[in-house]
Amino acid sequence: MKIVNRIVTALLAAAAFPFLITQFLFEIILSVNEESIAYGLINLFAGTDNMLTGNRLGFQESILSLFKMMTQQEGTSDFNIVELWNSLPADLDTIKKLVVAAFVCVAVGAVVALVIVGCAIFTKAYKTIMGLGLGGAACFLAGIILFGKAGEPLKDGTIDVVKLIADFIMGEDGTTSAIAAIATSLLQGTVEVDVFALGGAVFGAMIMLIAVAVWEFAYYITLPEKERKVKKIKKA
């Protein structure tokens, strides 16, 4: 039974990684604001069943797809994700910090999952594994909360998506034509952010670590009293 426990615990912790790699890491969904001028004009000229206002635009990427995007994109030498990140408008500074903090939490949770695999295979530290399982799950949960908090200004309209895109295109000098400035002013509030959240990758990994803690606790309470106290006797 001890060998079965080690195998099951290690597999549960290791199962976090397929989730993290293949499932959606984050999900951002945009739609056209029904109360905006643009929404009414689009429906007027294109009909109410048009694809633009009748559908939502989603950005759902996994770590695997992001890696492929960066390594297989034509002109990879000109694609610098760090440079792109640093060139984002100053209005996004707070959001950027929260996003970075969220991904740091996710990374820590992944490291904890790896540590659990090692502990499960090479030790009998049942309580330590339970604590690591709950701690790793807490890291993933913290990442989910921080990433959701980062999206609040975009979801409630505090930061307008259209203006954000315009500022990014214009660059730091802010030079643009009068027509572009008028268009930007008219289109403000047109795009809404419906969803800004971490995806199934993080939720799945969190559930796996909770399962580790639950399984290890269930196994621990079935152990004879002598086996539970072995460590305490040795230390004394």
N, C-alpha and C positions, 0 to 999 in steps of 0.2 A: 504493500500500500504506500510505503514511503516513496518508492520509485515512481509510482503512478502520480503521487502528489507533486513530485518534482517536475515530471513531464507536463502535467496539466498546467501548473503554475507558469512554467517557462513558455509554454505554447500560448497561454492567454496573454502574457506580457508581450511576446513576440508578435502576436496578432495585431498589436497596435500599429506596427510599421506598414503592413499592406494598406491599412486604412489611410495612414498619413501620406503614403506615396501615390496611391491610385485614385482616392476619392477627392471630391472638390475641397480644396484648402480654404477657399473663400468664395463668397457669392455676392455679387452686386447687381441689382436689377433696377433699371430705369424705365420710366414711362412718361407720356405726355400729360401734363396737368390739364384736366378737363375744364378748369376755370380760366385758362390762359387764352390770350387773343389768338395765338397760333393754333390752338386746338379747334377753335371755331372756324378759322379760315381754312384749315386743312379739311375739315368735314364739309365745309361749304363747297369747295372746289373739287375735292376728291371723293366725296360721299362718306356717309357714316360707317361704311363697311371697309374703309381703306386699311391697308396693312400698318400704316404708321401709327395711327391713334388706336387701332384695334389690337395691337400687340405690345409686348414689353421687350426691352433690350436687356439681355442678361450677359454678365461676365462671370463665368464659372470655370475656375482653373484649378487643376491639381498640381502638386509638385512635379510630377512626371511631365505634364503638358507644358509647364513653365520651363522646365529644363530643355525639352525638345524645342520650344520656341526660341530659346536663347542660343542653342547650339546648331540648329538647322536653318535658322533664318538667313536669307541671302544678305550678303554684306555684313556678316557678323562682326567684322572688325570695326564697323561704324556704330554698332549697337552697344551702348554702355548703360546698363541699368542703374548704376550708381550715379552717373551723370544726369540721367533722366530724373531720378529721384530728387537729386539736389536742385534741379531746375524748376521744380514745382513751385507755384506761387506761394508767397509768404503767408497767405490766408490759411494755408494747409499745415502750418508748422505744428500746431497743437494736435491735429489729426495724425500727422506723421509720427509724432512722439508716442501717441497711444498705439498706433499700429505696430511700431517697432517693439514697444513693451509687450504687446499681445503675442508677437511672434517669438520674443525671447521666452515668454512663459511656455509657449508650445514647444520650443526647443528644449527647455529644461524638462518638461514632461516626457519628451522623447528619450532624453538621457536617463531619466529615472526608470523608464520602461526597460532600457538596456541593462541597467544595474540590477533590476529585478530578475531578468533572465539569468544573469551571472549568479546572483544569490540563490535562486531556485535550484540551479544545477550543482553548485559547489558548497552550499551551506545548509544548516538546519535552522536558520534564523527566522522562525515563523513570525514572531512579532515584528521583526524588522521589515519583513516582506509585506506584512499587513500595513504597516505605517508608510512604506514606500508606495504601495498601491494607492492609498488614500491621498498621500502627498502629491503623487504624479497626477492623479485625477483632479486635485485642487489646482494644480498648475494649468491644466487644460481648461478648467472652468474659468480661471482668472483670465486666460487668453481670450476666451469667448466673450466675457464681460467687457474687457478693455477694447476689443475690436468693435463690439456693438456700441460702446460709448463714443468711439472715434467717429462713427457714422451718424451720430445724433444731429450735429449741425447741418449735415447734408440732407438728412431726412426731414427735419423740421423747417428747412428753408433758410436757416440762419446764414448759410453759405450757399449762394446760388450757383448751380452747376453751369449754366450758360455763361455767366460772367467769369466763372473760374476757367472755363475753356478759352474764352476770349483773352483773358489775362495771360494764360499760358502761351497762346499763339503769338500775342503781341510781344511778349518778352518783358524784360526788366525796364526797357526804355519807354514802353507804353505807347509807341508810335502807331497810329492807325489812321485810316481815312475817316472823314466825317460820316460817310454812308455806313461804314462798318460800326462806328460808334452808335449811330441811331438804331441800326439793326440789333445790336447787342442790347440796347436799352429796351426795345420793344419785345425782345425774346426772353427777357429775364423772367424767371418763374415758369417757363415753359416746360422744363424738364424736372421731373420729380425722382427722388431716390426712394424706391419702395423697400428695397432690402439691402442691407449692408452688414454682412455677418460672416463669421467663419462657417465653413461647410461641414459636410459629413465626415471629412477626414479627422477633424478634431473631436467631434462628438463620438465617433466610433472608437477612437483611441481612448477617450475618457471612459467610455463604458467598459472597455477591456480591462483597464486598470482597476475600476471598481469591482469588476468580476474577480480579479486577482485577490483583492482584499477580502471579498466575501468568501471565495473558495478557501483561502488560507485560514480564515477564521473558522469556517465550518470544519476543516480538517483538524485544526488545533484543538478545538473543544472535544473532539473524539479521541484524542490521545490519552493514554493512561496518565494518571497524576504524576507518576515517577518520571515519565519522559518530559513532561512540562517543566519539571523542576530540576532537570539535569544541570542546566547552566548555572542556576543559583547555588547548587551544592558545590560545583567546581570553583566558583568564585569565592565561596566561604572558606 
